[in-house]
């Protein structure tokens, strides 16, 4: 770990990370074309971007594209398990303030999410960002909840989960140290971009209640995101993640995909490509009919719970697989989530 303006697992991984970044640049021609076309004019000069997004090799290409166009960037991961440590090291080695390592504690996660708002000294112009690049809405949530807590600490009185307990404690600590930190760090934020279905739902809820403090751009519903990353990206990453974690053979196993939206569609295709028997659970009748027309068996979780070998939740909802389902599962059944949060 480093105590300078970055926190990463191991800086000696930087060379490895840089080699993979070079490969990724070849695989990401749109971003590279943007660099080539706009780097000379520096259209993002003056932008201070707080980034909360999976700290992977591909994210490193995005970060360095923002920098090439003139932006100042501070970065953390939006998930405690998704960081590729060699990617974080490669960015840190060239001076990018990045705070991420694979397997972070929740205490570290919220500490790092605070750190990415620290662009300058207190009470100075530009001490905070003027844009948030968010994935899941945690950075946006922090600014909103922090400002509420500055006015009334009772909003932190009743955490509903272990993560909320840790988040609320982090906010209470920050308010005790600096009573206007959240207000000042938010003062120049023009807006937020949000990349996930879950995060967009959060933003829409705040907008409907009239509590959204700044503009928001729904990146998730751009067709080049929701119709490509959600479908094709998840199709690539699901079985890769399962095999890295378990090293099991998928062929011949019964795999249940909970939800048949774009993420569920890609997940089902990937599992079928490895010759699993794929079942789908779905509450939306149209999506269920789509699954049936694609040849998948549509069942309920109650039916599948004691029969399937692999379970994948893709809904973005909660309580999709509950404790009673797990009690009925086979020994060594694999339960996995490819939705944004792990409370499905």
Secondary structure, 3 states (H helix, E strand, C coil): CCCCCCECCCHHHHHHHHHHHHHHHHHCHHHHHHHHHHCCCCCCCCCEEEEECCCCHHHHHHHHHHHHCCCEEEEECCCCCCCCHHHHHHHHHCCCEEECCCCCCHHHHHHHHHHCCCCCCCCCCCCCCCEEEECCCHHHHHHHHHHHHHHCHHHHCCCCCHHHHHHHHHHHHHHHHCCCHHHHHHCCCCEEEECCHHHHHHHHHHHHHCCCCCEEEECCCCHHHHCCHHHHHHHHHHHHHHHHHHCCCCCCCEEEEECCCHHHHHHHHHHHHCCCEEEEECCCHHHHHHHHHCCCEECCHHHHCCCCCEEEECCCCCCCCCHHHHHHCCCCCEEEECCCCCCC
